[in-house]
Amino acid sequence: MSAANGPFTLAIDIGGTGLKASVLDHRGEMAAPRIHVPTPHPCPPEALLAALAEMVRQLPDFHRISAGFPGAVRAGTVLTAPNLGTKAWAGFPLEKHLAERFGRPARVLNDAEVQGLGVIRGVGMEMILTLGTGAGIGIFFNGLVAPHIELSQHPVHKQLTYDLYLGKEAFEKTGVKRWNKRVRNAIDILARVVLFDKLYLGGGNAAHIKGDLPANVEIVANEAGITGGIALWRDPA
């Protein structure tokens, strides 16, 4: 890698099922092949940090770190971790520990919000819904991330939260056809609640969406969960 393309950013996408990482150049493009490994289970903080350390050994040097985490994150500290175990994670200063572990400054944001930053156009009310182990949600206005709310933990149907209604277990249990109906029902509800101008659908299971979507709804590449990490360093923390 040429120094002229720096600073280089270690970009990490932490998921309930898989961990992905690469190094980005100053444009936010991958300067190294993406590494993908299963998420440890159980996955308390030390297990995650150890798994990330193994991944980092396979990547080139970097100057800073961006990470997307599957839960609510405030000022670099984890508040919730629905698919990793909130009891183990609540109050854990992940940003601080990443910086200490790898000797580089770090910034951490909710994983759906990181992916959204990789695809939004920066105009009007935009939203991302990620369909993976759970259902992640990020909201943006004129390119800025809105204060995070755990909308994915709100009931969408009877007592089922978006996580339980649209996540991996629901997909496997209900099958593609019924799951697609659920996705469209969620889109209709979110359109009325958020009044988005544009909705992006990401995550591994977005590939299973069938049929036409509303004109203001778009399926986006899952790689944005990594490449969106460059946006965490565009403005001062």
ZIUR-V418422 format. One record per run of one state. SS is the DSSP state (~ for helix, > for strand, _ for the rest). FROM is the first residue (numbers start at 1). TO is the last residue. Records with the same first field share a line. If there is no record, write none. Layout:
SS->FROM-TO  FROM-TO
This chain:
_->1-2  6-8  15-17  25-29  31-34  39-44  57-63  70-72  75-76  79-85  90-93  103-104  118-124  132-134  142-143  146-150  154-154  158-159  167-167  175-175  195-197  203-203  209-216  220-223  234-237
~->3-5  45-56  86-89  94-102  111-117  151-153  162-166  168-174  176-194  204-208  224-233
>->9-14  18-24  30-30  35-38  64-69  73-74  77-78  105-110  125-131  135-141  144-145  155-157  160-161  198-202  217-219
